Amino acid sequence: MQGMHLHFIFPRWRKLLEDHPGLRELVSGYDVGNFRMAGLGLAAAAAAVPPGHTITLFDQNVSEPCFDVEADLVCIGFFTPQAANAYDLAAGFRRAGKTVIGGGIHPTVATSDAAPHFDALLRGPAEGAWEEILRDFAAGALKPVYTGNLCAPFARPRRELFKDSGYLKAGIVQTARGCTMGCPFCIVPGHAGTQVVLRPVAEVLEDIATLPFPCFFFADENLLFPDSANRDYRMRLFSRLAEAGNRRISFIAAYPQFVRQLWADEIGLMVRARMQQIYLVLGLKQPLAKDLNDEVLAAKILELKAAGIEVMASFNLGNDDDSVPVENAIAGFCSATRTNLAEFIIHTPFPGTPMFTEMENAGRLLTRDWSKFNGANVVFSPLHESPESLRDRYLALWRWFYSDINQDQVKARYVRAFGGGIMRQIDPP
């Protein structure tokens, strides 16, 4: 097969604070609510293309696209908040006579929504699918939908394809695909499967060693799952990182139920492996009010902080099970745990999840403008208040937490959480 030119597109989307100029001004320069890291999915999809083809990547966060680019295939990867913009980009390239393939989380979980906008879709991971796609394209017989192999070897992301555009200097590292939990709010099973496929520890270490960044985010929550298989995996991974003298700071997202079950030996090993922050997602797996009043969780957070691991709290607002205002409980939690950084998210039912289906069937969805599905807008009818009330509480909480913290203080908190290099590039190893 003759070599082709595949041109990958990373669409822009609105971050948490971009929909609220007043808040954006309040936390201007803080990078809270506008966390910017170069995408992992598109870099991995590009890496999965077989050798012998030319790969380029355009990032709409840098500039506007050139629709008459000389490329055989245009490949747009996106998740739900990017979808509306992705569709506009696809239309522009198709008007220019290009064949356009859509992939990523949204095309996987909302295939019927995405299909009319593309010549073909790639569902699931890109690994294991490109050979068939390129063969069919060369033969003029492109199918409407292709599916990647959930058990295929993990491609090492081609992060160098992303140009510097003011991103924070943090990478994203994948350790697994899929999830066994089946939480009603989560898109992971729908996109990556209902079983956890672990990436070999040696491959993760090699990936980390090649990062051009001083810190990185472990992308998979299962890394802190309490079951024996995942605990054994993280202990092996963190042990190898500690033994190798890892010089990069890491951080990870987790739910309270997993954090409260961390053992002292695990915490010690995480510190030696240079994990410096847990992004704690509150109010999703159970009501926010219950998470905030969990004394065991609060004690565990203080234990983590004493060991040198900070906690960034992400408070999810509008859960059906939170029937009373939670502002006082949030204030008490932040005080008791000495919360370092915080963000506030409006509950968002994503397509492809049981929660979305339930709300759609109940007539509770207010919009299908996917650009609003970014955690900063009320896209459903709340059970216990009006959409306007939920929006106003969201805005008020942002103002409450950050009004009395100046930029220098927030930057100092960033250093505690991410290390001082997150705002500057370092030389590749």
N, C-alpha and C positions, 0 to 999 in steps of 0.2 A: 504494500500500500504506500502510495506517495505521501511524503510528509505534508501535513496541513498546518495552517495557522489558526490556533484557538485563542480567541480574545475574551478574557474573563472580565466581568463587570461586577463591581461592588456598589450597590445603590446606597444613596444617602437616606437617613431616616431621622426623625425628630427625637432628640433625647428628652430626658425627664423634664428639664427646665425650659426647653426651647418653646414650649407651648404657653409659658407664663413669664412674660418679660419682666414683671416686677420681681419675681423670685430669682430670675437669672441675674438681675442687677444686684440683688441682695448677696448672692454667693458668687459674684463675678470673680474669676481668678481662682476659685477654690477647687474647681473640677469635681465637686460633689454634685451628683445628679446629672453629670455629663461625662460619665466615665468613658474614656476613649481608648480602645485597644484595637489593633488591626485584626480583622476577622479571621477565625481559624478555619471555618468550613470551606471558604473559597480557596484558601491557600492549600488545604488538603486535597480538594477536588482537582486543582491544577497539578498537584504532585502525583496524582493517580493516573494521569494521562501517560500512555506508553511512550518510551523513548522514540525519537525520530521526528517529533512534531515541534513546531514553534509555539511558545506560550507567552502571551502578554497579559497584563492585568491593568484595568483602568479603575480607579477609585474615585467615585463621585464626590467624596469628601475633599478632594484636592482641586478638581475643576469639572467643567461640563464636558460631556463626551463628544467625540467626533463620529457621527453616524456613518460616514462613508469610509471608515477604516478598512484597510485591505486585510480582510480575514475571511477564512472559509466558514468558521462557526463562531457565533457570539454566544457566550455562556453566562447567564445571569443567575447568581446565587443569592438567596434572600430568605429572611424570616418575616413573620407577619407584619411588624411595623414598617418594613421596607416594601411591602407588596404593591401598594398603589404606585409608588415611584418606579418599581421594577416593571410594572405593566406599561407605564408611559415610555420607559426606555426601550422595552421590547417593541413597542409600536413604532418608535422612531427608527430602530434598526431594520425592522421588517419593511417599512416604507422605502428604506434605502436598498432593499433587495437582499438583505442578509438573512441567513437561516439562523434562528435564535432558539437556544435550548434553555429552559428554566430548571433550576434545581435548588435544593436546600430544604429547610424545615417547612416553609409554607406550601410549596408545591407537593411535598410529601403528604402532609396532613389535610390539605385542602385542594386536592387534585382537580376536582371539577371546577373550582373557582379559578385556578391558574391556567388550565388547559387552553381556553380560547385565545390566550395572549401569546402562545408560543407554538413553534413548529413541532417541538417535542419536549417532554418533561423527563427528568431523572429523579426518581424517588429514592429516598434513603441515602446511604453513603455513596460516594462516587466510586469507591474501590470496587473493582470487579465488573464495571459497566461500560467503561470507555471503549474497550475492544469492539464490542457489538455495535455501539453507537457509531463509531468511526467507520466500521465496515459497512454498515447500512447506509450511512451518509454517502460514502464513496460510490455505492451502487445505486444511489437515487431512490432508496427504499426506506427512508427514516420512519420508524414506528412512532405512534403518538406518545407512548410511555415506556420508560426503561426503569429497571429496579436494580440498585446496587446490592452487593453481597454483604450482609451483616457480619459474616464470619471471615471476610477477606482480611489479609494482613493490612495493618494500618500504614497509610502513606505518610511519610514525614513531610509536614507542611512546607511549602515554598514561601516562607515569610518574606524573603527578599524581594518578591514581586510587589509588595506594598511599598509605596514611596512615603517618605516622611511628610506628614501633613498636620503636625501639631498633636499627634497622638501621644498619650502617656507612654513612657518607655517601659512597657510591660508586655510580655508575651502570654500566649495561652497554650497550655499543654494538655493533651488528651491522654487519659489513662484507661478508658473503657468506652464501650458502646452499650446502650440499652439500660433498662432498669426493671427490676422485678416488683416494684412497689405498687404500681397501678394507681397512684394518687389522682383524684379527679381533676386537679388543676394542671397536671403536668403533660407536656408534649413529648417528653423523651421516649416513652414506649411507642407512641405512634410514629415517631421518626426513626428511632434507632433500635426498636425491638423490645420484647418483654423479658429478655434474658440479658444478664451482664456478660459481655465478652471482654475479658481483661487484656489489655495490651501488655506484651512481655516487658518485664521490668527493665531488661537491658536496652530495649528500644526506647523506653521513656527516658532513661539516663542519657542515651545518645542524643535524643532530641533536646533535652535540657542543655547538654554540653555545647550544642551549636547555637543556642539562643543569642542574639545580638543585644539582649536586654539585661539590665541589672536585677529585674524581678519578673515573676511570672505567676499566672493564675492557673491552678489545677481545675480543669473544666468540669469534672465529674463528681457529683455529690456522693456517689457510692463509695468513694475513697474513704469516707468516714462512717460508712454503714457499720452497725455493731456486730453483724454476723461473723462467724469465724473465718470464712473465705476472704471477705474483704479486709478484715482485721489482719490476717496473715499477709495479704498482699501489701497493705500500706506499711506494715512493720518491715517487710523486706525492702520496699522502695525507700523508706526513710532511713533505714540502716545503711543502704548502699549510698545514699546521698551524703549521710554523715561521714561514712568511711572515705568517700571521694573528696572530702573537703569542699563540698558545694559552696560556691561563693555568691550564688544568687538567692535573693529573698523570695519566698513563695507565699501565696495566700489561697484560700479555698472557701467555697460557699458550703453551708451546712444548715440543717434544721435543728431546732432545740433538742428534739428527741435523741439525736445522735451526739450532740455536744455533751449533753449531761451524762452520757455513758462512757466518755473517754476515760481511760485508766491513767494513773499517774505515770506509768512507764511509757505509755504512748505519748503523753504530753512532753515528757523529757526528751524522747527521741525526735519528736516534731521540732523541738527547739534546736537540737543538735543538727538537724537537717535544714535549719534556717527557715522554717515556716514562721511567719511573723504576724499573720492576721487571719482571723476567721470572719468571713462575711456571713453574718447570722440572719437567716430569713425567718422572721417572726410573723405568725398569724396566717399561715397557709395550711400546714398540715393539721393544725387545730386552731381554735379561736385565739385571737390575739390576747384577749383578756386572760385566758388560761396560761399562755406563755409568759405574760408579764407578771403573773403572780406565782410563778414556779420558783420556790426558794432554792431547790436543788440546782436549777439552771443558774440562778444568780450566783450561788456559791462556786459553781464550776467556772463561770466567767471570771470571777475574782482569782480563782486558782490559775487560770490561763494567763491572766494579766500579771500575776506574781511571777510566773515562769518566763514572761517576756513575749507572750502572744496577745496582741490586741484584738478587740472585737469591733467590727463595724456593724451596727444594727440596722437592718432594713425592715421597717414596720409596714405591714400590709393592711390597708384600711378598706373596710366595706365588706368583710366576710359576713355571710348570712348568719353565722353563729355568734357574732358580736352584736348583741341586741342593745347594749348600753354604750355611751361614749367612753372612750378609752384614754382620753387625754391625760387625766390625772395618773392613771396607771403607767402610761408611757413616761411621764415626768418622774415618777417614783422609781421606775426601772432604770432610767438613765442615771439618776442620782445614785442608786444603790450599787450599780455596776460600773460607775464612772465611765460611761459610754464615750469612746474616743471620737468616732464619727457616726453620723446617722443619715439615713435617707428615708423618705416616705413614699410609698407606692400605693396607687389606687388599684384595688382588686381588679384583675383583668382576665376574663374567660377567653382563652385562646382557641381558635378553631382546631379541631382534631382531638380535643379533650372531652371527657364525659361532662365536665362543667359547662362547656360551650353548648353541647347538645341539649343538656337539661334546660339551660336558660333560653335557648332558641325555641325549644318545644313549649316552654311556658310563656313565650311572648315577651321575655324580659330584655332582649337585646334592643338597644336604642339606635345602633348604627352598624353598618358594615364598611365604614370608612376605615380601612386597615391602618392608616397613618395615625389614627387615634388610639390604637391598641399598643401603647407604649408605656403604660403605667402612670400616665399623667392626666388622663381624661376618664370621665365616667362613661362607660360604653354600655352599661346595663342599668336596669331599674333596681336600686338597692332595696332590700327587704324591709329595713327599719327606718328609712329616711328618704328624703328626696335626693335626686342627683345633684341638685345645687348645694344641699347641705353637706354631702360627702365631699364635693369639690372644695367647698369653703373650709372644711376641717383639714383637708390635705394642705391647702395653702397656709393655713394658720400654723400648722405644726412645723412646716419648713421655716416660717418666720420665727417661731418660738425658739427652735434649737439654734439657729445661726445668727439671730439678731445681736446677741451679746458676745459673739466670737469674732475677733478681727482676722484679717487675712493672714497675718504673721502667726497667730495662734493656730489657725487651721493648717497652715503649711507645716508647723511643728507636729501637729497630729498626723499629717500625712507621712512625715518622716518616720514617726513611731510605727505606723502601719505598713508602709511600703518600702521604707529606706529612702535615703536622700537622693538616690540616682534615678527615681522614677520620672523626673522632669528633664533628664538629660540623657543623651545617647552615650553608650560606652563602645569601645572598640570590640569587634568580634573576637572570640577566642582563637 
